[in-house]
Each structure stands twice: as structure tokens, then as C-alpha cells.
Amino acid sequence: VTRIPTKFSSCIYQHLFYWIGLDLDCGSFLGKHTEAAVKGGLVDEAAIDKAISNNFATLLRLGFFDGDPSKQQYGNLGPKDVCTEANQELAREAARQGIVLLKNSAGSLPLSSSAVKTMAVIGPNANVTKTMIGNYEGTPCKYTTPLQGLAASVATAYHPGCANVACASAQADDAAKIAAAADATVLVVGADQSIEAESRDRVDLNLPGQQQLLITEVAKASKGPVILIIMSGGGFDISFAKNDDKITSILWVGYPGEAGGAAIADVIFGQYNPSGRLPMTWYPQSYVEKVPMTNMNMRPDPSSGYPGRTYRFYTGETVYAFGDGLSYTQFQHHLVKAPKLVNIPLAEGHTCHSSRCTTLDLHDQAHSCENLAFDVHLRVKNVGRSSGSQTVFLYTSPPSVHNSPKKHLLGFQKVYVEAQSESSVKFTLHICKDLSVVDEVGTRKVALGQHVLHVGDLKHSLSLRV
């Protein structure tokens, strides 16, 4: 048997994260502890055999047992294969799609390249490279920083404002001077891996150091529109910026990758209509001051004032919510077709025929909702002047049983709609999967009664009965 190269064999025999479904781990933890887990009955040897088989199947497909791997089909892949024009455009498109427009006062964005002749680009993340690719990263073909991306469209003046994202001391006066002389100002702030990373938790939700001071002073001095860009993996309490009339637009770009700067410029100057949505709720700083990080209960507790966690249960104030995201155009949603009543067939002697049931146990064989499904048909109309994509989120608010969530995401679809045009969207909902709740002891049950389906401001009531 051909010897497996060391860099692969050392990973193969680390076995697997059985409990979370992975076949391969290249760290040391599983190599040290998997044998004890098997002897303790925590991991089944059959699962390890399956994982190793999957890994060897991949090696077989890559040609590792057909002689010298370097002479096989994939043996000489390198930068020339990765850094193609198409792949670099893909990096730019991925960054564009991930940008979330959170605030846009009076249609401040997009900027006009003919009206904006000079731009101040300020902030500790305004000219970064490696920060943009986060972690678990590959080797970029090239970087386009935010400053470089914007400078390709307009004359720029740059000042970092802080030595780094920790921003122990902001050079707010110097930064404000260049903002006062420019037609528009872009501030790029946020975090990097020195602030948030695996094994490095943030201790609060405020922007690090004196970043807030820098932003406020620069915005105060600016004569034109001020675009605040947050580069981070997690949310921040930026209520001060949300409520500051001088800050006309706010973008969250995550860690946007090697082409992040080009994508930011595309959005700011209108070559791309933003369509990203927040993947998490941004909480106020007061939340973490009142709630211990170790309290992971999802459901709120009115008796103690605990507000719960996540968009599904959280009852407190938010800075921005899960699913938030604006566009340069306006969309309307119209319900085309959805049932108002769905009956679940029960076996003849089922107790719910003679008593008032609020839920049905999914493991009860006396009902047959497993194959019960229906479609929801929607029409999305672009009533604005710009073409763009709309991410359609379909939520349900279930009946109030078993401390059910206030709302729950059933599915989402992104659809591109030309200006003054419309498109159709269909969701298929399965009763057992989509209209069920989990009770206090973790048992999933179908919730009977009134469910409210909603997309944006559109709501539709659906009654589920036996």
C-alpha cells in the first residue's frame, strides 16, 4: 500500500468529532482522548470506522494510492489555479453579497462619483489586509483594502485615527481636519483577532478603546455625508452612531475577505445594490451588564427580569435585530396562496378527539403529519428605481404553548428583481418539522391552534387542528 504523506496521515488518525458529525480533526485533543471515549462507551467504534472510510475515500478520489500524488490529476494545483480572474471576481461578489446596510438617512447612499470629488478615509481598519480574512483562512491572491478600493473611484485623504483597533489613544483632531476638507467621509472601525477570536472572548459590546470618540469627533467635523463601516465578526452597541444625524449611513461588512475593499467601494458608489442581512442580533451594552455570559437559557424569565436570548425569545431592546438589512430600492410582499386551515388526521381512538389538546407528540404513532405539507406562494415586487436582490424571510409565530418562541425562521430565499418588476417565491412547509415546538423537557410536539406566518409587514393566520 502506498504510504500516505505525513501531513495527511497525522490528521487521518485523529479520528473524528463524533458528537458533532465531523470525520476529521487535525488538532491533538481527539488523538489523546478518543480511545478513552471508546472504552467509556461514549463513542462507537463503528462511527470511527465510518469516518476513516470517508477520509480514505477522499484520498482515493485525489489519487493518493495511484503512485506519486504529484503526478496525478490534482497533484500540481497551485496559485495559478486559485488566482484566476473568475475566482478573484467570486471573492469580490461574495464580499458584496455579505455587506449589510443598517442605516441610510434620506438615501445618502449610494454616493455619486461625479458629485463626490474628495473623500476622507479614516479608521484603524481603513487600510488593513490580513484583518479582512478573519481566521481559518487561506492565502489570498492579493488584497484590496478599503482605502485602495475607494481610491480607485475618488481622490482620497487617509488617516488611521488610531494606532490599531484597541485604540488606546485616538488622534481625533488630526482625523477631523481631513474630514472637514472632504466631500464625504468613510470611517472603517471595529475589531480584529486581537479583540475577538477563538479562545478570546470580548468583555463588552462597546467599540474598543476610543473608537467611539474618534467616530463622534470626525462626524461632527465632516461637511459631507459620513459612512460608518463596522468590520467585525460579532455585533457592537453602536446606538450612539445609529442616533447621530451626522452619521448618514452604517454598513456592517463582517471580515469581507481579500476583495473586501473593492466590494465596499462597489456598494458605496452604487455599482452594487446591497442585499445582506444580519445573521445575529446586536444587543445593547446594558444587556451584558445585566446578564451573566454563563446564563445560556433561551427563554425569558419575567420573574427575574431575564430577557432571554436570540431573535426567537429575546424580549429586550436591540441595537439591530437578526435579519435587518436595507437596500437602495423598496420591496413589497404580497401573499398569493396559503391555507387558512390544516387538519391533522388522527387514529379513530385518539384521545384528542374527545379532549382539548394543545399539542401532539411527534413520537405518537396515532397521527400522520409526517407526510403533511403545504406551499406558501408569495409575490415580491420591486417598487423602486434600482434593480436588486431581496432576501425573503418567512417566519412563524406559534401558539403560546410550552413557552414557545415569539417567532421562528422557517426559511429564506434570495430573489433578484428588476426595478418596477416582480418575482414569485414558493416555500414548502412540513407540519411536523416547521409547525412544531419543543417543550420544557426537550420533546418536540406539533402545536395546535393559530400560527401566524409573516414576511416583513405581511401576516397570514393559519389554524392547525385535529
SVG drawing of the C-alpha trace seen along z (x, -y; Angstrom):
<svg xmlns="http://www.w3.org/2000/svg" viewBox="-65 -72 71 74">
<polyline fill="none" stroke="black" stroke-width="0.4" points="0.0,0.0 1.3,-3.4 2.5,-5.3 0.2,-8.2 2.1,-11.6 2.7,-12.6 0.6,-15.8 -2.4,-13.6 -1.7,-10.6 -1.3,-12.7 -4.8,-14.0 -6.5,-10.8 -5.8,-9.0 -7.1,-11.9 -10.4,-10.1 -13.5,-12.3 -15.7,-14.7 -18.3,-12.0 -20.7,-14.1 -20.9,-17.0 -20.7,-14.9 -17.2,-15.6 -15.0,-13.0 -11.6,-14.7 -9.9,-16.8 -6.3,-18.0 -5.8,-19.0 -4.4,-16.9 -7.4,-16.6 -9.1,-13.7 -5.8,-11.8 -5.3,-11.9 -8.8,-11.2 -10.8,-9.2 -9.5,-5.8 -10.8,-6.6 -14.1,-7.8 -14.5,-4.4 -13.6,-2.4 -16.1,-4.5 -18.9,-3.9 -19.1,-7.5 -18.1,-6.8 -19.0,-3.8 -16.1,-2.2 -18.4,-1.8 -18.6,-5.6 -14.9,-5.9 -14.7,-3.2 -17.2,-5.2 -15.2,-8.4 -11.9,-6.8 -13.6,-5.2 -14.9,-8.6 -11.4,-10.1 -9.8,-7.3 -12.4,-7.6 -11.4,-11.3 -7.8,-10.3 -8.7,-7.7 -10.5,-10.3 -7.5,-12.6 -5.2,-9.8 -3.1,-9.3 -2.9,-5.5 -2.1,-5.7 1.6,-6.3 3.3,-9.7 0.5,-12.1 2.3,-15.0 1.9,-13.2 -1.9,-12.7 -4.7,-15.0 -4.7,-17.2 -1.0,-16.9 0.2,-20.2 -2.6,-22.6 -1.2,-26.0 -1.8,-29.7 -2.3,-29.8 -5.4,-27.6 -6.7,-29.5 -6.0,-33.1 -7.9,-33.0 -9.8,-36.1 -13.1,-34.2 -12.1,-33.2 -11.0,-36.7 -14.3,-38.0 -16.0,-35.4 -14.2,-36.7 -15.5,-40.2 -19.0,-39.0 -19.1,-37.0 -18.0,-40.2 -20.6,-42.3 -23.4,-39.9 -22.3,-39.8 -22.4,-43.6 -25.3,-44.7 -26.7,-48.2 -28.0,-49.1 -28.7,-52.8 -29.1,-55.1 -30.5,-58.5 -32.5,-60.2 -31.0,-57.9 -27.5,-59.1 -26.0,-56.1 -25.1,-55.4 -22.7,-58.3 -22.3,-59.9 -18.8,-59.7 -19.4,-62.9 -20.6,-64.9 -18.0,-63.5 -14.6,-64.6 -12.7,-64.1 -13.1,-61.6 -11.6,-61.2 -10.9,-57.6 -10.4,-57.2 -10.1,-54.5 -7.9,-51.6 -9.4,-49.1 -9.4,-51.5 -6.2,-50.1 -5.9,-46.6 -5.2,-43.5 -5.0,-40.3 -7.8,-41.5 -10.2,-41.2 -9.7,-37.4 -10.6,-36.6 -9.2,-33.2 -9.3,-29.7 -8.1,-31.4 -6.3,-30.5 -3.5,-32.5 -5.0,-35.4 -4.1,-36.0 -3.9,-39.7 -5.6,-42.2 -7.7,-45.2 -8.0,-47.3 -11.0,-49.6 -8.7,-52.6 -7.5,-51.1 -11.0,-50.2 -12.3,-53.7 -9.2,-55.4 -9.9,-53.6 -13.0,-55.8 -12.2,-59.1 -9.3,-61.2 -8.7,-60.2 -7.1,-61.5 -6.2,-58.9 -5.7,-58.9 -5.8,-55.8 -7.2,-57.7 -5.8,-55.0 -2.6,-53.0 -4.7,-49.8 -8.2,-48.6 -7.5,-48.7 -7.4,-52.5 -5.8,-53.4 -5.5,-57.0 -7.4,-58.4 -5.9,-61.1 -9.4,-62.6 -8.2,-66.2 -5.9,-65.2 -8.6,-62.9 -11.3,-65.6 -9.2,-68.0 -9.1,-65.9 -12.9,-65.1 -13.7,-68.8 -12.0,-69.3 -13.5,-66.3 -16.8,-66.0 -17.6,-62.7 -16.1,-60.7 -15.8,-57.0 -14.9,-55.6 -13.7,-52.0 -13.6,-50.7 -14.4,-47.6 -12.3,-44.6 -9.7,-42.1 -8.4,-38.9 -6.7,-40.8 -10.2,-41.7 -12.3,-38.6 -11.1,-35.2 -11.3,-31.6 -10.3,-31.4 -10.5,-35.3 -14.0,-36.5 -14.9,-40.1 -15.8,-41.5 -18.3,-44.1 -20.2,-45.2 -18.7,-48.7 -16.3,-49.6 -12.7,-49.1 -10.8,-51.9 -11.5,-55.4 -13.1,-54.4 -16.4,-55.9 -14.7,-59.2 -12.9,-59.1 -16.2,-58.5 -18.1,-61.2 -15.5,-63.9 -14.9,-63.1 -18.6,-63.1 -19.0,-66.4 -16.3,-68.0 -17.4,-66.5 -19.0,-68.7 -20.5,-65.9 -22.1,-62.5 -20.5,-60.2 -20.4,-56.5 -19.5,-54.3 -18.2,-50.8 -18.0,-48.1 -15.6,-45.3 -16.1,-42.6 -17.3,-39.0 -19.8,-40.0 -22.1,-42.8 -21.4,-46.1 -23.6,-48.5 -23.4,-51.4 -26.5,-53.2 -24.6,-56.4 -24.0,-56.2 -27.4,-55.0 -28.9,-58.0 -26.3,-60.6 -27.8,-62.6 -24.3,-63.4 -23.6,-59.7 -25.7,-59.2 -25.0,-55.6 -23.8,-52.5 -22.5,-49.3 -21.5,-46.0 -19.1,-44.1 -18.0,-41.2 -14.5,-40.2 -15.0,-40.6 -12.1,-38.7 -9.3,-39.6 -11.5,-41.7 -13.3,-43.4 -12.1,-46.9 -13.3,-46.6 -16.7,-45.3 -17.1,-48.2 -16.4,-50.7 -18.9,-48.9 -21.7,-49.3 -20.8,-52.9 -20.7,-54.2 -23.8,-52.2 -22.2,-49.6 -23.9,-47.0 -27.2,-47.2 -26.7,-45.8 -28.8,-42.8 -27.1,-41.3 -29.0,-40.6 -27.7,-40.5 -27.1,-36.9 -27.3,-37.8 -29.0,-40.3 -26.9,-43.2 -27.6,-43.7 -27.1,-46.9 -24.2,-47.1 -26.8,-47.1 -27.7,-43.5 -24.3,-42.1 -24.1,-44.2 -27.3,-42.6 -27.0,-39.0 -24.1,-36.7 -22.4,-35.2 -22.8,-31.8 -26.6,-32.0 -27.4,-30.3 -31.2,-29.9 -33.0,-30.8 -36.4,-31.5 -37.0,-34.8 -37.9,-34.7 -40.3,-37.6 -39.9,-36.8 -36.2,-37.6 -36.2,-40.1 -34.1,-37.8 -34.9,-38.8 -33.9,-35.6 -31.5,-35.1 -31.7,-35.1 -34.3,-36.6 -36.6,-33.7 -37.0,-34.6 -35.3,-37.8 -37.7,-40.4 -35.4,-43.4 -34.3,-46.3 -32.0,-45.7 -29.5,-47.9 -30.1,-46.0 -32.0,-42.7 -31.4,-39.4 -32.5,-39.7 -32.1,-43.5 -30.7,-44.9 -31.6,-47.8 -31.5,-48.1 -31.2,-51.1 -34.7,-50.2 -38.0,-49.3 -39.8,-45.9 -43.3,-44.9 -44.6,-41.4 -47.9,-40.0 -49.5,-36.7 -50.7,-34.7 -51.7,-31.5 -51.6,-29.8 -54.1,-27.7 -56.1,-29.1 -56.8,-25.8 -54.9,-22.5 -56.4,-19.3 -54.1,-16.6 -55.7,-13.1 -55.8,-11.1 -56.4,-7.4 -60.0,-6.8 -59.5,-6.2 -57.0,-9.1 -57.7,-11.0 -57.6,-14.3 -60.9,-13.5 -62.6,-13.8 -60.4,-16.3 -58.9,-19.7 -55.3,-19.1 -52.9,-21.9 -50.1,-19.8 -49.4,-16.4 -46.3,-14.4 -44.3,-13.7 -43.5,-10.2 -47.1,-9.3 -47.9,-6.9 -51.6,-7.6 -51.4,-10.6 -49.9,-11.0 -48.5,-14.5 -45.1,-13.3 -46.3,-13.5 -48.5,-16.5 -47.2,-19.6 -48.4,-22.7 -47.0,-25.5 -46.9,-29.2 -46.8,-31.3 -45.6,-34.9 -45.0,-37.7 -42.1,-40.1 -42.4,-43.5 -39.6,-46.0 -41.4,-49.3 -38.2,-51.4 -35.9,-52.7 -33.0,-50.4 -32.8,-46.7 -31.6,-44.5 -31.9,-41.3 -34.3,-40.7 -33.8,-38.1 -37.3,-36.9 -37.5,-35.6 -40.6,-33.5 -41.3,-33.4 -43.9,-31.8 -45.3,-32.9 -46.6,-29.7 -49.4,-29.4 -48.4,-30.2 -47.8,-26.7 -44.7,-25.3 -43.1,-28.8 -42.9,-28.7 -40.7,-31.3 -42.2,-34.6 -41.1,-33.9 -39.2,-31.3 -37.5,-31.4 -38.9,-28.7 -36.9,-29.5 -35.4,-32.2 -34.8,-32.7 -32.9,-35.4 -34.5,-36.7 -33.3,-39.2 -36.0,-41.7 -35.6,-44.3 -36.8,-47.8 -40.6,-48.1 -40.9,-44.3 -41.9,-41.4 -41.0,-37.8 -42.6,-34.8 -41.3,-32.8 -42.6,-29.5 -41.9,-27.9 -42.9,-24.3 -43.7,-23.8 -43.9,-20.5 -46.2,-20.3 -44.1,-18.1 -40.9,-20.0 -42.0,-23.6 -45.0,-24.0 -43.7,-22.1 -42.3,-23.4 -40.0,-22.0 -41.5,-21.6 -39.7,-22.3 -38.0,-18.9 -36.9,-18.9 -39.7,-16.9 -40.8,-18.1 -44.5,-18.5 -46.9,-19.8 -48.5,-22.9 -52.2,-23.0 -54.1,-26.3 -53.3,-29.5 -49.9,-30.1 -49.1,-33.4 -46.9,-33.3 -45.2,-36.6 -42.8,-38.1 -41.9,-41.7 -45.1,-43.5 -47.2,-40.8 -49.1,-38.5 -51.2,-35.4 -53.1,-33.4 -53.2,-29.6 -55.2,-27.3 -53.8,-23.8 -56.5,-21.4 -57.2,-17.7"/>
</svg>
